[in-house]
């Protein structure tokens, strides 16, 4: 049975968050089951990267002591490659989890029967098209990040050239060169952060679109952008990008807080065995895996409990955009007659 007509209507931002929290509480078990497997696979990948880095650390130390720059560069390149691949796959898993959860949330909100298994089946059915759309989004993200980092890179290059040309002199040009050399990297970092935030905002509805609409990869890619374009109300908050930015910020804060809170046991264990940010100290006195793995699994369970709350917010935003842009609420009322 469809929900009452008053339930399916344009929502304010506070109502979206409130409904997401209410849905999360009522469907806690189903959302947990939908997310736990994805979180476990992500943990396994992250753990494999961590162990590989620990194994490679002695080789890096040997290269540093021996002054072998080629070997050192090769080790760091290998680690960066593994890190990039792990981050890409884990975020792909998170996005696929969003697809599965959205397939459960949106039909339930529409009053249609839905089970967690339906979300998993949908994720498996759409994994190919979703991977294509996800790859397209990554390519766009790389382009946007490089474009936003370009001014900082140019300033750094100009500053370096000025400092080199004025070496051995004290002049205003040399001071300017040092200012550019210091400010350029900061501007590049701001560009990197801005590009990442743009990516999270621009493709926040890609997974719900793939979950609910039978569109190929490219059309889903465009559809997710179309839903987040323009405005739906007068005023600054009426711009869809601003509304989405506020919700993405709320979701990000939730995920960060959950990650920090659930990661405290593992962090305390690592602090008890030295500075976790110092690879030498960690290698000299490593935390026993028999203690570390259970603490990390506690973090995985905690994330599987709380992460769906953020995903439900995205699903609610998708549903709200369908109501505001396409009159989904009116369509459902006509069907109910």
Secondary structure, 3 states (H helix, E strand, C coil): CCCCHHHCCCCCHHHHHHHHHHHHHHCHHHHHHHHHHHHHHHHHHHHHHHHHHHHHHHHHHHHHHHCCHHHHHHHHHHHHHHHHHHHHHHHHHHHHHHHHHHHHHHHHHCCCCCCHHHHHHHHHHCHHHHHHHHHHHHHHHHHHHHHHHHHHHHHHHHHHHHHHHCCCCCCHHHHHHHHHHHHHHHHHHHHHHHHHHHHHHHCCCHHHHHHHCCCCHHHHHHHHHHHCCCECCCCHHHEHHHHHHHHHHHHHHHHHHHHHHHCHHHHHHHHHCCCCCCHHHHHHCCCCHHHHHHHHHHHHHHHHHHHHHHHHHHHHHHHHHHHHHHCHHHHHHHHHC
